[in-house]
């Protein structure tokens, strides 16, 4: 089992709490700027922001002094987002689940995946593909911003609370 150093543990706690706080940011301060980083609806896709932004920021902070795990961190961010979307979709759509506790546990597990996975992945492969993985992370960020204002049709983008995204944005 990989162990996190003290700095990584502190950043894990800060990122997890920060991401949880993002869930309420748009409700408290509804504007275009907060819509970019915080969920504007209860869609599965909008909740990607809870993982993406805290992991991106902590990944950059961790890679600033030591870029040897940059490829692994980029992959871990993509894996955490994919895991949250896949498990969230399965639980909420086909299984019709609606447990806040399940959502919180899933969120914390995906944040833990982001911090632990880079230490388990072998070095050479991820270093060779680092630039591609970083590009995919940046594309995911761009798509997340785009879909905030222009969400496509589909169950991933449907507001599970029933309010369409475009109605909640004060644009």
N, C-alpha and C positions, 0 to 999 in steps of 0.2 A: 504494500500500500504506500503510495507516495506521500511524503510529508511536506507540508508547506512551511516555509520559514516565517519568522515573526512578521516581516513586512507584508508577505502574501496573506497571512491570516488577518492582519489589520485591514488590508485592502479588500479582502473577501467580505469581512463584516461591513465595511463602509459601502461597498458596491451593492451588497444585498439590501441594506437599509435604504440606501439612496434609490435603488430601483423600485423598492416598495413605495417610497415617497412619491416617485414619479407617477404612480397610479392615481394620486389625488391632485397632482399639480394643475392639470387642465381644469378640473372642477373648481379649484380655488382661484385660479387666474386664467380665465378663458380668453386666449388671444392667439394669433397666428404663431408667435414665437413659442409659446408653451405647447401648441399643437404639434410642433415639429419634434419635440422630445418626449411628450407624454401622450398616453392613449386618449383619444377623443371619443371613443366609443368602447363598448364591451365586446368588440370583435376579437377573434383569436389573433388576427394579423396585427391589430393595433397594440396588442400586448407584447409583440416582439420588441417594442421600444423599451420595455422593462428590463430585458436582457441585453439588448444591443448597446445602448448608450453607456450603462455602467461598465460593461465588459470592454467596450472599446476604450473608454477612458483609463480603466485600470490596466488594460493590456498595453496601452501606450506608456503609462507610467512605469510598468514593470520592464518594458523593453528598452526604455531610455538608457538605462545603465548597463543592461545585458540583453543584447539582441539575439542571443543564441537560440532562444525559444520563440522567436517571432513567428515562424511558420506554424509551429505547434499551437501557439496562442490564437492565430488567425483561424486555423482549423477548428480549435476548441470553441471559438465564438460561433462559427457556422454550425457546428454540431449541437451546441446548446440551443440555438434558435430552432434548428430543425427538430430537435428532440421535443422542445416545448410545443411547437406547432403540431407535430405528429401525435404526441400523447394527448395534447389538449383537444385536437380534432377528434380522435378516437373516443375520448371520454365525453366530450360535450355533444357531439353530433350523433354518431351511431348509438352510443350507450345512453344518451340523454342525461348525463350526469350534471349535477348542479351543486357541487360542494365547494364552499370557500376553502375549507381545510385542504381538500385535494389540490386546488389551485395554488395554495401557499406552499405546500410540500413540493409540488412539481417545480415551482419557481426556485425554491431553495436548492433542490437537487440539480437543476440546470445551471445555477450559479456555481455550485460546487463542481460540476462537470467542467465548467470553463477553467476553474483554477487548478483542478487536479489532473485533467487529461494531458496538458503539455508535458508533464513530468513522466508520463507513461509511454509517450511516443518516441520511437527511435530517431536519433538525430539526422543522419544523412538525407533520408528521403524528404523530410520536411524542410530542410535547408535548401535543397534543390528546387523545391516548388514554392518557396516562400513568397516570391513576387506575385505569382498567380493567386495564392490564397489571400494575400493582402488585397489584391485587386477585387476578388470576390467579396471580401468584407466591405470594401468601399462601394461596390455595386449594390450590395444588400442595403447599405445605408441610404444610397440614392433612391432605391426602389421604395424603401420605407418612407422617405420624405414624400416621394411622388404619390404613393398610395394613401397618404394622409389626406390629400386634397382630391385625388381622383381614384377612389377605390374601385377595382373591377367588380363585376358581379361574381358571386361564388360564396360558398359557405364559410370559407376562411375570412371573408371580409364582411359577412353579415353580422350586424349588431345583435348579440345574444340577448341584450336587454330590450331590443325592439325599436330603438331610435336610429334612423339612418344617419351615417356620419356627416353627410353634407348638410344636414339640418343643424347639427350642433356647432359647426364652425362659423364664427362671426366674420365671414369674408365679405 
